[in-house]
């Protein structure tokens, strides 16, 4: 079930068999939590994404999971390019993540990227669909729904990525052999929501 797309319906079918060989079929239809990029507010422009935001996310650690709040700032670099600061709530790691506004989906698109070093290792922003971890080839989107930004797989992503991590590598170029099977703070960020503080902070 980890690879089900957000905001879609699915049917679970179970065949129950007892010790005598009697069978019974149970079918249940439900829908996954979350949104899709098709839900984004199409009236939003790049200017609506610039500013300070209160972020909330489900943060999964090495042995725990909790809902946490932290601050995220999005700065304009000119045109449709932006920088996002604060996607990590680890106190000694605050990377500047490059992203861009996509006018077709009315969202900010974030792709995997290298983010310098942390405690002697190299950091790459990685994405996950709950089953696999990607450090290339997929992307997530931030778009407005009912006045707040929500994170979904981007329309250009081939996998249903719904979380991100700051992956650690032993070499500058991320490869399978240099991946340390660790992330900064041992954290995975899910269900990210950004609510505007109401004061723009353009660069």
N, C-alpha and C positions, 0 to 999 in steps of 0.2 A: 504493500500500500504506500510505501514511501515515494514511489514515482508517479502517483496520481497527481494530475494538474490541479492547482488551486482553483477553487470556485466552480468545480465541475461536479456533475452527478455520476454516481456509479451504482452498480447492483452487485450485492454479495449473495452468492448462492451456496448453500450448504446441504450436503446429502448426509443424513443421519441414518446409521445402520446399527441395529441391535444384534444381540448374540444369536437370534433366531433367523437373521437374514432379512427381517422386515426393514423397509426403507421409507424415509420421509424426506421430502425436499422443503427447505425453508429458503425464502427469497426476501431480501430486504433492500430497498432503494434508499440511498442517502446522498448527501453532498459533502464535499470537502470544505474546510474552512478557507477563508481568504478570498482574494480577488484576482482578476485577470487584467491585463493591460487594456482590454476593451472597455473596462469600467472607468477609465480615467476621464477626468473633466477636460473636454476638448476646447474649452474657452481659455485655458491657461497658456501663458507664454513664458519665455525664459525668465522674465522679470519676476514672476510669481514664485520662482524657486530660489531666489536670492534672499538670504537673511539668516536669522538665528532661529533654531528649532529645538523644542523639547523632544528628545527621542525616547521611545520606549521599545523594548525588545525582550524576547525570551532568550536568556543567555544560558547556554548549556556549558557547564564546566567539566572538569575531569571526573567529578563524582556528585555533581549537583546541578539543578536547573532552577532558575528563578527569573521573575520579571524585574527588569532593572530600567532605570531612567538615567539619561545623560544628555549633555548638550551637543548639538551638531550645528556647524556653521557652513553655509554654502556661499562661496564668493564667485563673482563674475570675472572671467579672464578675457572678456571681450567676445563679441559674436555669440555663438552657442556653447562655448567652452566654459566649464566651471571647475572649481576646486572644492572638495568636500573635506572638512576637518572635523574630527570627533567621532568617526564611525567605530572607533575602538574606545571602550571605557576602562582600559588598563592604564593606570595612572602614569606610567613611565613610557607610554607608547601612543603618540598622537600623530599618525601619518596624514599627509595631504594626498587625498585620492583624487585623481583626475577623472572627469566625466564630461558628458556633453548633453545638451538639450536636443531632443529629437522632435522636430515640429510635426512629424507624421503621427507619432504616438502620444504627443503632448506629455512627454516624460523625460526624466533625466536617466541616461543610460550609463551604467557602470560596468566596465569590463575588467577581467583579471589583469593585474599589472604588478610590476616590481616596485617595492616601496623602501628600498635601502636596507639598512642593517639594524638588528636588535640583539644586543648581548652577544656579539660575535658571529651571529648567523644572518643569512639573507632572508628578507621577508617578501612574500608574494601574496597579493589578495587572491584568495581562492574561493570558489563557489561550490555548493553541494546540492544535490537533489535528495539527500538522505540516504542514498545508496552509494554514489560515487562522488569523488572530489575532483574538481576541474580547475586547472590554472591556465586555461586557454580555451577559446572556441565557444564560450557561452557568456551570457551577460544578464544582469538584473536591471529592473526599471523602477524608478520612483515616480509615482504620479499622484495627483490629487483626486481624492474621493471624499465627498462630503466635508470639504474644508481641511482635511489632513492628508499628508502624503503616506502612501502605503507601498511596500516593496513587493514586486511580483517578478516572475521570469519576464525578460524582455521579449518583445515580438520577434526578435532576431535570434533568440536562443534555441538551440536544438534540443536541450534538455530542460526539464521542469525544475530548474534550480530555485531554491527557496530559502537558502541560508548562505552566510559567508563566514570565512575564517581568515586570519592572517597567518598563512602557512610559513613554516621555517624550513630553509634549505641550507645545505652545507656549501653550496657554490652559488655564484652570482646568477648563473643561468639555471632556472628551475627545470629539473629533470626527475624522472622516476627514481634514478639511482641516488640523487642528491637530496631527495625529500626525506626529512628527518622524522616523519610521522608525528609531528608536533605542531602546535600553533601558539601564537603569542597569548600568554595567560591561559592556555588550554581551553580557549573559549570559542564557541560557535554561536553566531547571532541569527535568530529566527524572528519572523513576524515583526519586522521593523516598521514602526509608525513614527512620523515626524509631524508635530503640531507647531505652527508658527508662534513665536513669541510676540509677533506684531510689530517688530522694529527691524527694518531692512538694514543689512550690513554689506553694502556693495564695496568691492575692492577699489 
